[in-house]
Amino acid sequence: MLLHTFQLIPGVGPWREKDLWSKGIRTWDDFPDGGIVISRKADTAARERIAEARAALARRDLKDLARMVPPREHWRLFPEFQDDAVYFDIETDGSKTQVPTVVSLFDAEGLHVYIQGRNMDALPEGLAKRRLWVTFNGSCFDVPVLKEYFGAKNFPVPEAHIDLRFVTRRLGMGGGLKEIEDKLGVGRPPHLKGVNGYDAVLLWRAYLRRGDVEALRYLVEYNLYDSFQLRSLMDLAYNKGADDLNLDVPRLKVFERGDLLYDVSRLLLELGPTERDLDTLARVRAMEQDS
């Protein structure tokens, strides 16, 4: 896909890129060394930028490629850098300050969960391990919330960020994450159907006030799906984008969550009560006896 991308050339947008394809210039290799394709001046810039992009791709320089490719087209970078991707989503406490309560990450190493009061401080380090971030509405909500919480100086910056909210919208798949999942046939299991962000706030409050570990497990499971479902959505969105452009490029095998479900169950079972949870429970029981 990346080799077909000409929008990294200054002055070349979607229309001119398609015009180049229609003329048989389908990949960087097809751009001629001589003659006039766009204009004498533009052709010189095009050849220089293609050479620059080739060099960046050869050294797997995602940052440079992301700088050259327009942000709206960053989804085209995915096949080359999918092993460097992390998919994540956050839940917050519902307050004005939007304190993150649970954050789930899914990457090549598996699932990772960060919980307020347990290991949330380690989240920036976890995100910093991956150069490509994939979210749904993360550029508008998740990342700003985390930057505010951790401080901009302490929060990593990815080399590229694909926000699937905007990718799917451009591909005609409007709506929220769960709505799009259902339309694409990758919806959630029955016990998570209809669960939303406000329910996540209520589950967190139940855990915080009563040490309700079952509420925490339900919240974490909900959030985990918000992260690893993004992998399937990313694959599907990429394939649809390639179909819409009618490009002769390999389609991606769509990620199936079945292989992860054992890890999800194991992770949830490991979320036993902390000492603070037990203290909370003892305090609640004592209050009940006194009333």
N, C-alpha and C positions, 0 to 999 in steps of 0.2 A: 504493500500500500504506500509506504513512504516513498519508494522509487517512482511512483506515479504522481507524486505531489509537486505541483509547480507553483502553488500559492506561496511558497517560500521566496519566490522571485519578487523583488519590489515592483509594484504596479500590476501584478497578476492576481486577480480575484477569481471567484468561482466561474464566472462566464468565460473569461479568457483562458482559464485552465481547460475547460471543456472544449473550447475552440482548438486548443493545441492537440487535445486527444483526437478530435474529429479529423485533424490533418495528418494523423498517423504518428504524432509525437506522443507516444503513450507513456514513456518512462524517460528518466534522465539520459539513458543511453541513446535515445532516439533524437535528442536535441542536437542538431547538426553543428559541426565545428565551423562551417562557413556558410555564406549566404545570409539572406535576411529572413527571419522568421516573424519577429514582432516589429522591430525597428532596429537600425544599426546600433543606436545607443542602448536600447533595452536588451538587445541580444548580448552585448558585452557584459552587462550587469547580470543577465541570466546565466551565462556560462561561468562567471565568477562565483555566483551564489550556488550553483549546482556543484561546482568543485569544492566549495566550502562545506556544503552539506555532505558530500561524499566523504570528506575527511572526518567530519564529525561523526558520521555513522560508523566509519571504520574504527574509530577509537571509542565508540559507544558513548559519545558525549551527549547525553540526554539534555543537559542544560542548554547547550548551544543549539541543538535541533529545536528545542521548545522555543528558543528565542527567535528562530527563523520562521517557524510555522505559526500562522495565526492561532491564537488561543481557541477559537471556535473549531479548529481542525486538529486539536491535540489528540483527539480519539484515534487519529491515524498513526500515532506513535506507539499505540498499545502493543501490537504483535511483537515488535522488536524489543520491547522493554517490559513485557508482562511478568517476567521473573523478578523484576525490581519493584513490583506494585504492592501497595497495601490498600486494603479496602476497610473503611472504618465508619463508625457512626457513634453518636453520643446521645445520652439522656441527661436531662438537667433536673434540678429540684423545683422548677416552676416559679422561682422567685424572680424579682426584678434583676438581680445580679446574675441569674442563670448559672449557678454553680454546677459543674458537671458531676453527675452521680455515678454513672456507669459508662465506660467507653470500651467498645469491642473492636479489635483489629483482626484481620485475616490476611495472611501473607504466605509466602512459600514455605515458611516454617510451621504454619498452622494457625490456631486460634489463640488470642491473647485477650484477657479481660482486666480492666483497671477499674477499681472501685474506690469511691470516696471513703476515706478513713482507713483504707487498707494499703493500697499500692498506687494510688493515683499519681503520686509524685514521679513515678517511673515512666509515665506515658510519653513525655517528650523524647526520651531516649529510645523508646520503642518505635515511635514515628520516624525518628531521624535515621533509622536503619534502612529506610526505603526511599528511593529517589522519586518514585511516581505514586501520587496519591489518587485514589478513586473514591468519590463520595456521591451522595445524592443531596443536592442543595448545600453541600459542605462549604462552598465558597461564600455563601450568604449567612449560614448559621453556625455550623460545627466549628470551622476554623476561627472565625471571629470570637466565638465564645471561649475557645481554648486559649487563644492569644490573650484575651482579657484576663482570664483566670491565672495563667502562668506568667504573663508578662511577655511582651513582644520580643524582648532580648533573650528570653529563656526558651522560646518556642521555635522549633526548626522550620525551615522554609523548603518545600520540595522543589525539585528541579522542574517538575511538571505536575499539574493537577487537572484531572479530568472530572468535571462535575456532570454527572449523568442526568441531572435534572434538565440541563440545557441541551445536552446531546440528544436525549430522547424527544424533547419538544421539537427540535429541528427535524427529527425523523418522523414527525406526525404521531408520536406516542405521548400525548399530553396526559396530565394527571399526577397524582401522588405515587410514591414508590410502590405501595401495596396494590393500588389500582392497576399500574402498569404490569406488575408481576402477574396478576390474575389474567390480564389480557394476553400475556405471552405464555400462559400455561405453566408458570413456575410459582404459583401461589403458595401460601403457608399452610401448615397443618391446621386442622379444625380448632384446636385449643388456642391458637394464636390469631384466628380470624377475628377481625373487629377490634383487636387491642390497638390502642393509639397512644400518642404522646402524653395525654392527660392521665391515662391509666398508668403509664410509667411513673408519673409523679406520685400518684396514689400508692403504688407499690413501694416506692422508695420511702414514703412517709410511714407506711406500715412497718417497714423494716427498721427505720430509724427510731420510731417511738416505742415499738414493742419487741425489738430484736427478732422480728419474724423472718427467719431464714428462708422459709418457703416463699414468702413474698419476694425476697431478694433473688431466689433462684428463678422465679417466674420472670422477673424484670431482666435478669441477665440473659435468659433464653430469648426473650423478645428482642433484646438488643443484639445478641449474636446473629439472629436472622437478618437484622438490619445491615449487618456488615457483610456476611458471606454471601447473601443473596445478590450483592452488588457484583460479584464475580460472574454469575450467570447473566445478569443484566448487561454487563460490559461486553461479554461475548456476543450476546444477541444483538445489541446495539451496533457493534462493529460489523457484524455480518449484514445487518439491514443497511447500514451505511454503504457497504461495498456493493450490495445489490442495487441500491438506488443510483449509484454512480456507474453501474454496469461495468465494473472493472474486473479484469481477469486476474484476480488475486486469490490465494487460498482462503477459504472461510475457516473460522475458528471452531474447534470442537467446543460445544457449550458445556460449561462446568455443571456437573450434577452433584447436588449436596449430599447424596446418600453416603458417600465415603466419609463425610464429616460427622454424621449423626452420633456415632459412637463417641467421638471426641467431645461433642456437645454434652452428652449424658455424663461422661466421666468428669468433665469440668464442673457441671452443675452439682454433682455429688460431692465434689471436693470443697464446695462452698459451705463448710460447716460453720457453726457459730464461733465468733471470736470471744475473747475474754470480755470485751466491752458489751457484746450482745448478751452474754450471760448475766452481766451486771444489770443491764437494762431490764431483762426479764425478771430478775430477782426484785428489782425496784418496783416494777409494775405489779408483781404478785403481792409485795408488801403493801402497796397502796390499796389494792383490792381488799386485803384483809383488814386494813384500818377503816375502810369505808362502811 
